Amino acid sequence: MIYAPIIAGALVLIVLLAVFSQILMKPVKLIWKLLVNSGIGLILLLTANFIGQYFSLSLPINIITVLIAGFLGIPGILLLFVLKFITNFI
């Protein structure tokens, strides 16, 4: 009995399933990371607005500012404050 073609076919099938599962999981990981970073950005914006209310500073909370704060973190919050400062004096 020749089992070599069956074993080779099974190995090829396993490799193909592994490759396709990795291809399908990349976007899911990217979306999950985007959601987590956006949540962190929202928390940073809320904290910055809470502290900023004592200095009459506030940032708008929308999808753009949340994504900037999520991707860049604290430097992103500082960037948003600088941009707000610049646009208020133009």
C-alpha positions as CSV (number, residue, x, y, z in Angstrom):
1,M,0.0,0.0,0.0
2,I,1.2,3.4,-0.9
3,Y,0.4,6.1,1.7
4,A,2.9,8.6,0.6
5,P,0.5,10.6,-1.7
6,I,-2.1,10.7,1.0
7,I,0.4,11.9,3.6
8,A,1.8,14.5,1.2
9,G,-1.7,15.8,0.4
10,A,-2.5,16.0,4.1
11,L,0.7,18.0,4.8
12,V,0.0,20.4,1.9
13,L,-3.6,20.9,3.2
14,I,-2.3,21.6,6.7
15,V,0.2,24.1,5.4
16,L,-2.4,25.8,3.2
17,L,-4.8,26.0,6.2
18,A,-2.1,27.6,8.3
19,V,-1.3,30.2,5.6
20,F,-4.9,31.1,5.0
21,S,-5.6,31.4,8.7
22,Q,-2.7,33.8,9.1
23,I,-4.0,35.8,6.2
24,L,-7.4,36.1,7.7
25,M,-6.2,36.9,11.2
26,K,-4.1,39.9,10.2
27,P,-7.0,42.3,9.6
28,V,-8.7,41.1,12.8
29,K,-5.6,41.8,14.9
30,L,-5.3,45.3,13.2
31,I,-8.9,46.1,13.9
32,W,-8.5,45.0,17.5
33,K,-5.4,47.1,18.0
34,L,-7.2,50.1,16.5
35,L,-10.1,49.7,18.9
36,V,-7.8,49.3,21.9
37,N,-5.7,52.4,20.9
38,S,-8.9,54.4,20.3
39,G,-10.2,53.5,23.7
40,I,-6.9,54.6,25.3
41,G,-7.0,57.8,23.2
42,L,-10.6,58.5,24.5
43,I,-9.5,58.0,28.1
44,L,-6.5,60.4,27.5
45,L,-8.7,63.0,25.9
46,L,-11.2,62.8,28.8
47,T,-8.4,63.1,31.3
48,A,-6.9,66.1,29.4
49,N,-10.2,67.8,29.3
50,F,-10.8,67.2,33.0
51,I,-7.4,68.6,33.9
52,G,-7.7,71.4,31.3
53,Q,-11.0,72.7,32.6
54,Y,-9.0,74.3,35.5
55,F,-6.9,76.2,32.9
56,S,-9.9,77.0,30.5
57,L,-8.5,74.5,28.0
58,S,-10.5,71.8,26.3
59,L,-10.2,69.6,23.2
60,P,-13.1,68.4,21.1
61,I,-13.8,64.7,21.3
62,N,-14.4,63.3,17.9
63,I,-13.1,60.4,15.8
64,I,-10.1,62.3,14.5
65,T,-8.9,63.5,17.9
66,V,-9.5,60.1,19.4
67,L,-7.4,58.4,16.7
68,I,-4.6,61.0,17.0
69,A,-4.5,60.5,20.8
70,G,-4.8,56.7,20.4
71,F,-1.9,56.5,17.9
72,L,0.4,59.0,19.4
73,G,-0.5,58.9,23.1
74,I,0.6,61.8,25.3
75,P,2.6,63.5,22.5
76,G,-0.6,63.4,20.4
77,I,-2.6,65.1,23.2
78,L,0.1,67.8,23.3
79,L,0.0,68.1,19.5
80,L,-3.8,68.6,19.7
81,F,-3.4,71.3,22.4
82,V,-0.7,73.1,20.2
83,L,-2.9,72.9,17.1
84,K,-5.8,74.3,19.1
85,F,-3.6,77.1,20.5
86,I,-2.4,78.0,17.0
87,T,-5.8,78.0,15.4
88,N,-7.3,80.2,18.1
89,F,-4.7,82.9,17.4
90,I,-4.8,83.0,13.7
